[in-house]
């Protein structure tokens, strides 16, 4: 099982856990990282994710989330075709970075794209862009039986 974790999902680990939703999502991301470490899940990241994480103005949070990229099995650099696909997705209403992340996940054949961004999940699950993989929240991912 190949997954792509976006910046929203990774940033949950450094968000304030006083809200139950944030705490549950952070715990889910932690469990997914444990599964990545045990090799039951394969995480493919991208240079775009590295760039987005590097833009966090909070030095401590930036260092913590960027350090997680060491767990990724691959750090993918988008091809020209990937950039074209991202432009198409952006034209369909996805945010610019979200579109590139989604296109990267498609190009490396990820089974699941994990995010905590509800708008992104709703748009993807509505069929917009005919995405090649599933898009879901990390909590939902853990609730499903592993294939």
N, C-alpha and C positions, 0 to 999 in steps of 0.2 A: 504494500500500500504506500503510494507516494503522496505526500501532502506538501502544500505551500502555505506557510504561515505569513500573514501580512503584518505590517507594522502595528496596526490596531491590536491584533492578538498578542503580539510580543510586548507591547506597552502595558497590557493588563497586569503584567508581573510587577510593574512599578507604580501602578495606580493605587489610590487610597482604598484599602479593602473594607472600609466601614459600611459600604452598601453591599447587600447580600448578592446582588447580581455580579458586581465587580469581583467580589471574593470568589464566587462560583466559577466565573470565567478564568480568573487567575489560577485557581486550583486545576481547572481543566487543562490549561496551557502547560502547567507544571507536569501533569500526568502525561500529556502528549510528549513533552520533552523527555520524560523517563522512558517512554516507549521508543522514542528515537534513539536514545542512548543504548537501549537493549536490542536495537535493530529490528523490532517488530513493526516499526513505522520508519519510512525513509523520508527525510525532509530535504526538499530541493528549494534553495533560496536563490536570490538574484542580486546582481550588482545594483539594481534599482532599489531593492530592499535595504542594502547596505547604505546607499545614498540617503534614503529617507530616514533611516535610523540616525545617521550622522548629523541630521539637521535639528535634532532635539536640542533646544537651548539649555536644558538642565544637564550639566556635565555628568553628574552621577548616574542619572537615568540613561543618558546616551551611552555611557561606558557599559552599564549593565546589559542593556538590550543588544548593543553591538557585539558584545562578547558572546552572546548566544549563537551567533553565526558560526562559531567553531563547531557546533553540533550538526550543521547542515552537511549532507553528503556531497552536495554540489553547489557551487555558486555560479549560476548561469548568467551570461552576458547576452542581452537581447540581440537578436539578428535583425536585419532590415525587414524581413517578413513579419517578425514579432512587432516591430515598431509600427508597421502598416496596420496590423490587426489592432493594435492599441488605439490608433487613430480612428479606426472604424468603431470601436467600442466607446471611445470618448464622444464621437458624433451621435451615438445612441443614448447618451446621457450619463455614462459613467464618468467619475472624476478622472483627471489626467493620470495621476499615479495609480489609482485603482485599475484603470484600463491597462496600463503597462504591466502591473502585477498579474492581472487576469491573463493577458496575452502570454506572459512568461510561463505561467502555470500550464496553459494549454500547450505551448510549444515543447515543454519537457514532459508532457503526458502525465501531469499530476492527476490523481484520482479525485482529490478533494482540495479545495481552496478554503482555508480557515480564516475567519475574520470575526470581529465583534461589532462590526458596522452594520446595524440593522437595515439602513437604506440600501446598502450594497447587496445584502442578502436578499431583500425583497425584490430588487430589480433583477438580480441574477435568477432567482427562483421563478420569476414571472416569465422567463424565457427570452428576455431581451438579449440579443446578440447570439443566441443559440450557442452558449458556452459548451465546451467539450467535457468539462468536469463538473462535479457538484460544488456548490458554494454553501457553506454552513458555519454556524457558530461552534466553537470548540466544545461547549457543553453538549450540544446536539450530536456532535461527532462521537463523543465518548458513550453516549446513550445507545448508539447503533451497534449491532453485532459486527465484529471485525470480519472482513472477508478473507 
